[in-house]
Amino acid sequence: MAPRILLARHGQTEWSLLGKHTGRTDIPLLDEGRRGAKLLGERLHRSPWSGLPDVEVRTSPLLRASETCALAGFADRATEWDALMEWDYGAYEGRTSTQIQAERADWVIWRDGVPEGESLAQVGERADQVIAWARDSDRDVLLFAHGHILRVLAARWLDLPPSFAAHLRLDPTALSVLGWAYGDPALDRWNDTSHMER
C-alpha cells in the first residue's frame, strides 16, 4: 500500500485570528499558536504515533509553518519545500473576505480567485506535485503548511477539483491524515484539534 500523508496546519497567527488572507507575508505565531504547536508535537510523540520514527518531514519555508514544525519537535528531520507555501493572494494579501466583499459583493475565493496572484489551478498544480512525490515515497510523510494549500491538497488526493477545498474547513494546528479505503484515496482523519483541549 502506498504511504499516508499527515498534514499539520500551522499555529494561530495574528492574521489568521483576524481572518486576513495570509499568503506570502512571513509573520510569526502568536503565543496561542506556539502553545498549539507544542501540544500537536506532544500528541505526535505519544501512542499511537510514537514520534513517527520513519516519517519523512517537509515544511513550508514560511515562518509560521517552519516554527510550528520546530515547536512540534520535527525540525531536525524537516526539509523546506516551496511547493508547500500558501496560495499567493496577490492584491488581496492581508485583506479579509469582508473587506473584499465590500468591493465585490458575491466574491468567493474558490470561484473567483485573486487578482495579481496565483490562480486556483496553479495552487492545484503545486498540490499535485506534492501528492506525486508522496506516492513515490516508501514511507509516510508529514507536511507542515497552511490552510488553503492543505485543503487543496486534500481535494486533489481525493481526485476532486481544487475548488472542492471550499468544503473542507481546517483550523490552526489541526492534524489531518490522507490515507486509503479499499485501495482508493480517502480521508482517514480531518481537522482534528483534540490536542488543543488540554
Backbone as numpy.savetxt, mean C-alpha at the origin, in Angstrom:
# Nx Ny Nz CAx CAy CAz Cx Cy Cz
2.71 -24.14 -5.35 1.86 -22.95 -5.35 2.75 -21.71 -5.35
2.38 -20.72 -6.13 3.11 -19.45 -6.16 3.01 -18.77 -4.79
3.93 -17.88 -4.48 3.96 -17.25 -3.16 2.82 -16.27 -2.94
2.70 -15.88 -1.68 1.73 -14.86 -1.28 2.41 -13.49 -1.29
1.57 -12.45 -1.36 2.05 -11.07 -1.22 1.41 -10.49 0.03
2.25 -10.11 0.99 1.78 -9.44 2.19 1.94 -7.94 1.99
0.88 -7.20 2.26 0.86 -5.76 2.04 0.77 -5.03 3.37
1.63 -4.05 3.58 1.57 -3.22 4.77 1.48 -1.76 4.32
0.36 -1.13 4.62 0.25 0.30 4.33 0.99 1.06 5.41
1.59 2.17 5.02 2.36 2.97 5.98 1.46 3.52 7.09
2.09 3.98 8.16 1.38 4.55 9.29 0.80 5.94 8.99
0.04 6.43 9.96 -0.65 7.71 9.82 0.31 8.87 9.67
0.01 9.76 8.74 0.75 11.02 8.56 -0.23 12.17 8.75
0.31 13.37 8.84 -0.57 14.54 8.97 -1.51 14.64 7.77
-0.97 14.40 6.58 -1.80 14.54 5.38 -2.83 13.43 5.25
-2.47 12.20 5.62 -3.47 11.13 5.53 -4.58 11.36 6.56
-4.23 11.91 7.70 -5.22 12.23 8.72 -6.20 13.28 8.22
-5.70 14.25 7.44 -6.53 15.33 6.92 -7.21 14.98 5.60
-6.89 13.81 5.03 -7.49 13.40 3.78 -6.87 14.05 2.55
-5.64 14.56 2.69 -4.97 15.16 1.55 -4.34 14.09 0.67
-4.40 14.29 -0.63 -3.74 13.36 -1.56 -2.23 13.51 -1.41
-1.60 12.46 -0.95 -0.17 12.47 -0.68 0.51 11.50 -1.62
1.00 12.03 -2.72 1.67 11.18 -3.69 3.16 11.15 -3.45
3.86 12.08 -4.04 5.32 12.09 -3.98 5.88 13.03 -2.92
5.02 13.79 -2.23 5.50 14.64 -1.13 6.01 13.73 -0.02
7.22 13.96 0.41 7.88 13.04 1.35 7.71 13.54 2.77
6.65 13.14 3.43 6.37 13.60 4.78 6.51 12.45 5.77
6.86 12.77 7.02 7.10 11.73 8.02 5.80 11.23 8.65
5.95 10.18 9.41 4.84 9.65 10.20 4.55 10.55 11.39
3.29 10.57 11.80 2.93 11.16 13.08 3.30 10.18 14.19
3.26 10.63 15.44 3.51 9.71 16.56 2.57 8.50 16.50
1.30 8.75 16.15 0.34 7.65 16.02 0.76 6.68 14.91
1.32 7.22 13.83 1.80 6.38 12.75 2.99 5.53 13.17
3.89 6.11 13.97 5.03 5.35 14.48 4.56 4.25 15.42
3.60 4.57 16.27 3.04 3.57 17.18 2.43 2.42 16.39
1.65 2.75 15.35 1.01 1.73 14.53 2.03 0.84 13.84
3.11 1.45 13.35 4.15 0.68 12.67 4.81 -0.30 13.63
5.06 0.14 14.85 5.66 -0.75 15.85 4.71 -1.90 16.21
3.41 -1.57 16.36 2.44 -2.62 16.67 2.31 -3.63 15.52
2.36 -3.13 14.30 2.34 -4.03 13.14 3.56 -4.95 13.17
4.71 -4.38 13.47 5.93 -5.18 13.56 5.84 -6.24 14.65
5.32 -5.84 15.81 5.16 -6.81 16.89 4.26 -7.97 16.45
3.21 -7.62 15.73 2.29 -8.66 15.25 2.98 -9.61 14.28
3.75 -9.06 13.36 4.41 -9.89 12.36 5.56 -10.70 12.95
6.00 -10.35 14.14 7.06 -11.12 14.79 6.51 -12.15 15.78
5.18 -12.20 15.94 4.53 -13.21 16.76 3.95 -14.31 15.86
3.56 -15.40 16.48 2.85 -16.47 15.76 1.53 -15.90 15.21
1.12 -16.25 14.01 1.67 -17.31 13.15 2.76 -16.82 12.20
3.08 -15.53 12.23 4.04 -14.99 11.27 5.48 -15.26 11.69
5.74 -15.17 12.98 7.06 -15.51 13.55 8.23 -14.80 12.88
8.02 -13.54 12.53 9.09 -12.75 11.96 9.31 -12.96 10.47
8.51 -13.83 9.87 8.60 -14.09 8.43 10.05 -14.30 8.00
10.71 -15.31 8.53 12.16 -15.46 8.31 12.58 -15.62 6.85
11.71 -16.13 6.01 12.09 -16.36 4.61 11.51 -15.34 3.65
10.80 -14.34 4.16 10.12 -13.40 3.29 11.11 -12.44 2.62
10.78 -12.05 1.39 11.55 -11.02 0.71 10.81 -9.70 0.87
11.52 -8.66 1.29 10.90 -7.38 1.67 11.27 -6.30 0.67
10.26 -5.58 0.22 10.46 -4.39 -0.62 9.67 -3.24 -0.01
10.20 -2.04 -0.16 9.51 -0.86 0.36 9.57 0.28 -0.63
8.53 1.09 -0.62 8.59 2.36 -1.33 9.72 3.17 -0.71
10.45 3.95 -1.51 11.52 4.77 -0.94 11.01 6.00 -0.19
9.73 6.31 -0.30 9.20 7.48 0.39 9.23 7.25 1.90
9.54 8.31 2.64 9.83 8.22 4.07 8.74 7.53 4.87
7.49 7.84 4.59 6.41 7.28 5.41 6.33 5.76 5.29
6.70 5.22 4.12 6.72 3.77 3.95 8.00 3.15 4.50
9.14 3.76 4.17 10.41 3.18 4.63 10.54 3.27 6.15
9.98 4.34 6.74 9.99 4.45 8.21 9.08 3.40 8.83
7.95 3.14 8.23 7.06 2.08 8.72 7.78 0.74 8.67
8.47 0.48 7.57 9.23 -0.75 7.40 10.28 -0.89 8.50
11.00 0.20 8.76 12.06 0.17 9.77 11.48 -0.05 11.17
10.42 0.68 11.52 9.83 0.56 12.85 9.18 -0.81 13.06
8.75 -1.43 11.96 8.18 -2.78 12.06 9.27 -3.85 12.16
10.53 -3.46 11.99 11.64 -4.39 12.18 12.10 -5.13 10.95
11.86 -4.54 9.75 12.25 -5.23 8.52 13.23 -4.46 7.66
13.77 -3.35 8.16 14.65 -2.51 7.34 15.91 -3.25 6.90
16.42 -4.14 7.75 17.67 -4.83 7.42 17.51 -5.79 6.25
16.26 -6.14 5.92 16.01 -7.06 4.80 15.36 -6.38 3.61
15.09 -5.09 3.72 14.27 -4.40 2.72 15.10 -3.79 1.60
14.54 -3.84 0.41 15.08 -3.17 -0.77 14.08 -2.12 -1.21
14.55 -0.89 -1.42 13.65 0.16 -1.90 13.34 -0.06 -3.38
12.10 0.26 -3.77 11.66 0.02 -5.14 10.69 1.12 -5.55
11.07 1.87 -6.58 10.25 2.98 -7.05 8.88 2.54 -7.54
8.74 1.29 -7.98 7.45 0.79 -8.45 6.39 0.83 -7.36
6.82 0.89 -6.08 5.89 0.90 -4.95 5.53 2.32 -4.49
6.04 3.33 -5.19 5.70 4.70 -4.80 4.21 4.95 -5.03
3.68 5.92 -4.30 2.27 6.24 -4.42 1.97 6.89 -5.77
0.72 6.87 -6.15 0.21 7.54 -7.35 0.74 8.97 -7.38
1.25 9.39 -8.50 1.67 10.78 -8.69 0.41 11.59 -9.00
-0.03 12.39 -8.02 -1.30 13.11 -8.14 -1.18 14.43 -8.91
0.00 14.77 -9.38 0.16 15.95 -10.21 -0.38 17.21 -9.55
-1.28 17.90 -10.24 -1.83 19.18 -9.76 -2.71 19.01 -8.52
-3.11 17.78 -8.21 -3.97 17.55 -7.05 -3.19 17.13 -5.80
-1.88 17.13 -5.89 -1.05 16.80 -4.73 -1.35 17.77 -3.58
-1.57 17.20 -2.41 -1.79 18.00 -1.21 -3.20 18.54 -1.07
-4.09 18.20 -1.97 -5.46 18.69 -1.92 -6.39 17.57 -1.47
-7.47 17.93 -0.80 -8.47 16.94 -0.39 -9.50 16.75 -1.50
-10.22 15.66 -1.43 -11.29 15.42 -2.40 -12.33 16.53 -2.34
-12.63 17.01 -1.15 -13.61 18.09 -0.99 -13.16 19.36 -1.70
-11.88 19.69 -1.57 -11.35 20.87 -2.26 -11.44 20.71 -3.77
-11.11 19.53 -4.26 -11.16 19.29 -5.70 -12.60 19.32 -6.20
-13.51 18.75 -5.43 -14.92 18.70 -5.84 -15.58 20.06 -5.78
-14.99 21.01 -5.09 -15.50 22.38 -5.13 -15.33 22.99 -6.52
-14.36 22.48 -7.27 -14.11 22.92 -8.65 -14.71 21.96 -9.68
-14.75 20.68 -9.34 -15.27 19.63 -10.23 -16.24 18.77 -9.42
-17.49 19.18 -9.41 -18.48 18.66 -8.46 -18.59 17.13 -8.45
-18.49 16.49 -9.59 -18.69 15.05 -9.62 -17.38 14.28 -9.76
-16.26 14.92 -9.43 -14.95 14.30 -9.60 -14.77 13.08 -8.70
-14.27 12.01 -9.29 -13.88 10.79 -8.56 -12.54 10.37 -9.13
-11.55 10.22 -8.29 -10.19 9.94 -8.78 -10.13 8.68 -9.61
-10.89 7.65 -9.23 -10.83 6.35 -9.91 -11.43 6.40 -11.31
-12.26 7.41 -11.56 -12.86 7.56 -12.88 -12.21 8.70 -13.68
-11.93 9.80 -12.98 -11.51 11.04 -13.67 -10.02 11.30 -13.63
-9.29 10.61 -12.77 -7.85 10.79 -12.71 -7.42 12.15 -12.20
-6.18 12.50 -12.52 -5.59 13.75 -12.03 -4.87 14.45 -13.18
-4.92 15.79 -13.21 -4.16 16.51 -14.24 -2.68 16.58 -13.87
-1.84 16.48 -14.87 -0.39 16.67 -14.72 0.28 15.61 -13.86
-0.39 14.48 -13.68 0.20 13.40 -12.89 0.11 12.09 -13.66
0.11 10.98 -12.93 -0.01 9.66 -13.55 -1.46 9.34 -13.87
-1.66 8.61 -14.94 -3.00 8.08 -15.22 -3.20 6.82 -14.37
-4.46 6.44 -14.18 -4.74 5.21 -13.45 -4.14 4.01 -14.19
-4.15 4.06 -15.50 -3.55 2.97 -16.28 -2.06 2.84 -15.98
-1.37 3.96 -15.81 0.06 3.91 -15.48 0.29 3.32 -14.09
-0.57 3.67 -13.14 -0.47 3.07 -11.81 -0.70 1.57 -11.91
-1.68 1.17 -12.73 -1.94 -0.24 -12.94 -0.77 -0.98 -13.55
-0.05 -0.32 -14.45 1.13 -0.94 -15.06 2.22 -1.18 -14.02
2.38 -0.23 -13.10 3.37 -0.44 -12.02 2.94 -1.60 -11.13
1.65 -1.67 -10.83 1.15 -2.78 -10.01 1.39 -4.12 -10.71
1.17 -4.16 -12.00 1.40 -5.39 -12.76 2.88 -5.80 -12.71
3.75 -4.81 -12.74 5.19 -5.08 -12.64 5.52 -5.74 -11.30
4.93 -5.23 -10.23 5.16 -5.79 -8.89 4.62 -7.22 -8.82
3.43 -7.44 -9.36 2.82 -8.78 -9.32 3.65 -9.78 -10.11
4.12 -9.37 -11.28 4.94 -10.27 -12.09 6.21 -10.66 -11.35
6.83 -9.70 -10.69 8.03 -9.99 -9.90 7.70 -10.96 -8.76
6.60 -10.69 -8.04 6.24 -11.53 -6.90 5.93 -12.96 -7.33
5.25 -13.11 -8.45 4.89 -14.46 -8.91 6.11 -15.24 -9.37
7.17 -14.54 -9.74 8.41 -15.21 -10.14 9.28 -15.58 -8.94
8.92 -15.06 -7.78 9.70 -15.33 -6.57 9.43 -16.75 -6.09
10.39 -17.30 -5.36 10.20 -18.64 -4.81 9.81 -18.59 -3.33
9.44 -17.40 -2.86 9.03 -17.25 -1.46 8.03 -16.11 -1.34
7.39 -16.02 -0.17 6.46 -14.93 0.09 7.20 -13.59 0.05
6.45 -12.54 -0.26 7.02 -11.20 -0.26 6.19 -10.29 0.64
6.85 -9.31 1.23 6.23 -8.32 2.11 6.52 -6.94 1.54
5.45 -6.19 1.27 5.59 -4.88 0.64 5.10 -3.78 1.57
5.92 -2.77 1.78 5.53 -1.58 2.54 5.31 -0.45 1.54
4.08 0.04 1.48 3.78 1.06 0.47 2.60 1.91 0.92
1.78 2.34 -0.04 0.80 3.41 0.15 -0.60 2.95 -0.24
-1.58 3.68 0.24 -2.98 3.29 0.08 -3.43 3.02 -1.34
-3.23 3.97 -2.24 -3.78 3.79 -3.59 -3.00 2.75 -4.40
-1.68 2.77 -4.35 -0.92 1.77 -5.11 -1.23 0.36 -4.61
-1.39 0.19 -3.30 -1.69 -1.15 -2.78 -3.10 -1.59 -3.15
-4.04 -0.67 -3.18 -5.40 -1.00 -3.60 -5.42 -1.42 -5.07
-4.69 -0.69 -5.90 -4.61 -1.05 -7.32 -3.92 -2.41 -7.47
-2.87 -2.65 -6.68 -2.17 -3.92 -6.74 -3.12 -5.08 -6.42
-3.97 -4.89 -5.43 -4.93 -5.94 -5.08 -5.93 -6.17 -6.21
-6.40 -5.10 -6.81 -7.33 -5.23 -7.93 -6.69 -6.01 -9.08
-5.45 -5.69 -9.40 -4.77 -6.36 -10.51 -4.44 -7.82 -10.15
-4.14 -8.09 -8.87 -3.92 -9.48 -8.44 -5.14 -10.33 -8.75
-6.33 -9.73 -8.58 -7.58 -10.43 -8.85 -7.96 -10.39 -10.32
-7.08 -9.85 -11.16 -7.31 -9.72 -12.60 -8.51 -8.83 -12.90
-8.69 -7.80 -12.07 -9.74 -6.81 -12.26 -9.10 -5.50 -12.72
-9.88 -4.61 -13.32 -9.30 -3.33 -13.76 -8.84 -2.51 -12.57
-7.85 -1.64 -12.76 -7.37 -0.80 -11.66 -8.47 -0.02 -10.95
-9.51 0.34 -11.68 -10.60 1.13 -11.08 -11.36 0.35 -10.00
-11.24 -0.99 -9.98 -11.89 -1.77 -8.92 -11.33 -1.39 -7.55
-10.15 -0.82 -7.53 -9.54 -0.40 -6.26 -10.42 0.57 -5.48
-11.33 1.25 -6.16 -12.26 2.16 -5.48 -13.08 1.43 -4.42
-13.25 0.13 -4.57 -14.09 -0.66 -3.67 -13.29 -1.31 -2.53
-12.01 -1.00 -2.44 -11.14 -1.64 -1.44 -10.59 -0.58 -0.49
-11.25 -0.38 0.61 -10.77 0.56 1.62 -9.49 0.01 2.25
-8.55 0.93 2.54 -7.29 0.49 3.16 -6.81 1.56 4.13
-6.80 1.21 5.41 -6.45 2.15 6.47 -4.95 2.16 6.75
-4.45 3.22 7.39 -3.03 3.26 7.76 -2.63 2.06 8.63
-1.45 1.55 8.38 -0.83 0.38 9.03 -1.65 -0.89 8.92
-2.57 -0.95 7.97 -3.34 -2.17 7.75 -2.45 -3.26 7.16
-2.75 -4.49 7.53 -2.10 -5.67 6.97 -3.08 -6.37 6.06
-2.64 -6.69 4.86 -3.46 -7.43 3.90 -2.59 -8.54 3.31
-3.25 -9.59 2.84 -2.52 -10.71 2.24 -3.23 -11.12 0.96
-2.48 -11.12 -0.13 -2.96 -11.61 -1.41 -2.48 -13.05 -1.56
-3.42 -13.95 -1.71 -3.05 -15.37 -1.77 -3.84 -16.09 -2.84
-4.27 -17.30 -2.48 -4.86 -18.20 -3.48 -6.05 -18.94 -2.88
-7.03 -19.23 -3.73 -8.16 -20.08 -3.36 -8.43 -21.01 -4.53
-8.20 -22.30 -4.32 -8.42 -23.31 -5.37 -7.63 -22.97 -6.64
-6.43 -22.45 -6.45 -5.55 -22.16 -7.57 -5.77 -20.81 -8.23
-6.78 -20.07 -7.79 -7.03 -18.74 -8.36 -6.60 -17.65 -7.37
-6.15 -16.50 -7.89 -5.78 -15.39 -6.99 -6.97 -14.99 -6.12
-6.68 -14.72 -4.85 -7.73 -14.38 -3.89 -7.20 -13.41 -2.85
-8.12 -12.76 -2.15 -7.77 -11.95 -0.99 -7.84 -12.86 0.23
-6.69 -13.17 0.83 -6.68 -13.97 2.05 -7.06 -13.14 3.27
-6.66 -11.87 3.24 -6.89 -10.96 4.37 -6.89 -9.56 3.79
-7.80 -8.71 4.29 -7.83 -7.35 3.75 -8.10 -6.32 4.85
-7.31 -5.25 4.85 -7.49 -4.09 5.73 -7.59 -4.51 7.20
-6.74 -5.40 7.61 -6.73 -5.91 8.97 -5.91 -4.97 9.86
-6.58 -4.30 10.77 -5.90 -3.38 11.70 -6.09 -3.83 13.16
-6.31 -5.11 13.36 -6.57 -5.60 14.71 -5.40 -5.34 15.66
-4.17 -5.23 15.13 -3.02 -4.92 15.98 -3.11 -3.52 16.59
-3.93 -2.65 16.00 -4.10 -1.28 16.52 -5.02 -1.22 17.72
-5.65 -2.33 18.06 -6.62 -2.35 19.16 -5.96 -2.52 20.51
-4.63 -2.66 20.52 -3.91 -2.86 21.79 -3.78 -1.56 22.53
